[in-house]
Amino acid sequence: MIALAKRGKLPNHAPDPRHLFRCDLFGEPLDYSMSCAATGDGGTTTLRFAAAMKLRAPVIFWIIAALTVQPGMWMTDSMIRTYIPSYDIPTWWWYLPLTVLPLPFVWIRMVRKSRLASREHAIELIDRIRAEVDGSIES
């Protein structure tokens, strides 16, 4: 694995005290981290891979969403009232449903797309590892 990491074939390879190693999986737009654990049975060693989403991008997404809805509502209300003096409708009636309701659907789409992309990347990395260790790895 070290040879793969030195050649740049195992992104962000790092030793992990709980696992054999840990590396990054590139999902789009959310990244994952893949860990590998080794178990020995007699003369064979089995590698088990597990992936988990990194928390940095989701936290940033939800913080930005939470911090931009309210100021955007005030700015939109101010702009509409400046250019249309006869505007009487409370802006939050239509602004909040237009901005908040799509967020869960956007989030679900992001997670699904990232899962697929990181799974494809994991398969590529596992194939590289399989070639490096000259053995059979069950996917």
Secondary structure, 3 states (H helix, E strand, C coil): CHHHHHCCCCCCCEEECCEEEEEEECCCCCCEEEEEEEEEECCEEEEEEEEEECCHHHHHHHHHHHHHHHHHHHHHHHHHHHHCCCCCCCCHHHHHHHHHCHHHHHHHHHHHHHHHHHHHHHHHHHHHHHHHHCCCCCC
